[in-house]
Amino acid sequence: MNMMSFESNRARSIKSSPSMAVSMAAKSMRAKGEHVVDLSLGEPDFDTPDFIVEAAIAAMRGGKTRYTAPDGMEELRSAIVAKFKRENGLDYAMDEISIGNGAKQILFNAFLGTLEPGDEVIVPAPYWVSYTDIVILHGGIPKIVACGVEDDFKLTPERLEQAITDKTRWFLLNSPSNPTGAIYTHDELTALGNVLDRHPQVSVMSDEIYEHIVCADVPFTSFAIACPQLRDRTLIINGVSKAYAMTGWRLGYAAGPKSLTKVLNKMQSQSTTCPSSISQIAAAAALNGPQEFVTSAVAEYKARGALVARGFSAIPGLEVRAPEGAFYLFPKCEPYIGRSTASGTRIANDTDLAAYLLTEGKVATVPGAAFGIEPYIRLSFATSRDNLSLAIERIGTALAKLG
Ligand SMILES: Cc1ncc(COP(=O)(O)O)c(C=O)c1O
């Protein structure tokens, strides 16, 4: 007898977030009393700064508890316009801003509102786990271009050119990158933009959500600054989740030409109407307020980034590129593939390796396969230095036991 499935073909075409799945496995081991170091999740381990929380409480007490316009409250949009001017030197008008329940919803709105079935989206790999599934969900075809550690995890102009077809609608760029921590320099962005000059059918989505989290001497450059000539087909995506430790508040934003933000806002109006009014006020406070929290959090990420780069480089067989930004390390682990555990199980790929590191080493990581490239593991260093030192020791010991 055929059991009825509730799942549509569209839902079946994508998977649940793999990094969430690893974190859930780690949580259930913890619930059984095991001590697990969780390096699987991409969120700051700090609390949201007090002044932001206070702004939210005042908003609630002040009756700012109603639906807002889909494109957001005026105070938030003007805070976003001011942020782009102050921090990036970019001029956007109020109607060139769009907001969503996290940068993730901005991506949903953008692809929902612009993709025709069969349109292609160029996504350099490794990529943030959700990009390809969000593209597929909206009828697009991700065109994945592998950029491994040997390429410094960056797409070259030549390979961008090769990936473009008549069906290419978007090029999706993420700098600083999740999962590699790579940052594109101004010149590298300019070179990519020069390719796009020749292909007017291709627009650019530049996910700049980690812009403040810079660990190395490479300064962050917004794509819109490097390629001003592409302004009319560039969508800059950002949000308060990472910079202000506000992942649970769900507030992301974007800037682009009015003809595009209008489409995003229309999608927003028929999905969640608007992000929470309280989160909007909190985000405005974050953007307008003192930025000391960001500075001190970044100093801590910097120290942690150096610690993990040093620690994991010292483990034989791991190929490490020190992160320039964000809070991830993405070592290549080729020599460990094909080896066997003490109980005789073969490690066939990086998914097996991450499972082994969790069960044997009690450290939760995310396999490279989740980010579209193998064999790698992603380690988030948004956790304490003590946890990181413990993870280095445990992973080193577990890997050394592989025969
Ligand atoms: C590269 C990248 N873009 C977007 C997001 C989504 O952020 P938000 O919390 O604003 O939805 C994440 C979260 O992990 C991310 O790593």
Ligand as a Chemical Component Dictionary entry (heavy atoms), coordinates in Angstrom:
data_LIG
# 
_chem_comp.id                   LIG 
_chem_comp.type                 NON-POLYMER 
_chem_comp.pdbx_formal_charge   0 
_chem_comp.three_letter_code    LIG 
# 
loop_
_chem_comp_atom.comp_id 
_chem_comp_atom.atom_id 
_chem_comp_atom.alt_atom_id 
_chem_comp_atom.type_symbol 
_chem_comp_atom.charge 
_chem_comp_atom.model_Cartn_x 
_chem_comp_atom.model_Cartn_y 
_chem_comp_atom.model_Cartn_z 
_chem_comp_atom.pdbx_ordinal 
LIG C1 C1 C 0 27.095 33.632 4.542  1  
LIG C2 C2 C 0 25.831 33.757 5.302  2  
LIG N1 N1 N 0 24.829 34.476 4.773  3  
LIG C3 C3 C 0 23.660 34.619 5.413  4  
LIG C4 C4 C 0 23.436 34.015 6.642  5  
LIG C5 C5 C 0 22.085 34.189 7.274  6  
LIG O1 O1 O 0 22.072 35.130 8.242  7  
LIG P1 P1 P 0 20.729 35.636 8.924  8  
LIG O2 O2 O 0 20.815 35.235 10.355 9  
LIG O3 O3 O 0 20.723 37.115 8.751  10 
LIG O4 O4 O 0 19.585 34.974 8.234  11 
LIG C6 C6 C 0 24.437 33.246 7.225  12 
LIG C7 C7 C 0 24.212 32.551 8.501  13 
LIG O5 O5 O 0 24.891 31.635 8.879  14 
LIG C8 C8 C 0 25.672 33.120 6.540  15 
LIG O6 O6 O 0 26.681 32.416 7.055  16 
# 
loop_
_chem_comp_bond.comp_id 
_chem_comp_bond.atom_id_1 
_chem_comp_bond.atom_id_2 
_chem_comp_bond.value_order 
_chem_comp_bond.pdbx_ordinal 
LIG C1 C2 SING 1  
LIG C2 N1 SING 2  
LIG C2 C8 DOUB 3  
LIG N1 C3 DOUB 4  
LIG C3 C4 SING 5  
LIG C4 C5 SING 6  
LIG C4 C6 DOUB 7  
LIG C5 O1 SING 8  
LIG O1 P1 SING 9  
LIG P1 O2 DOUB 10 
LIG P1 O3 SING 11 
LIG P1 O4 SING 12 
LIG C6 C7 SING 13 
LIG C6 C8 SING 14 
LIG C7 O5 DOUB 15 
LIG C8 O6 SING 16 
# 
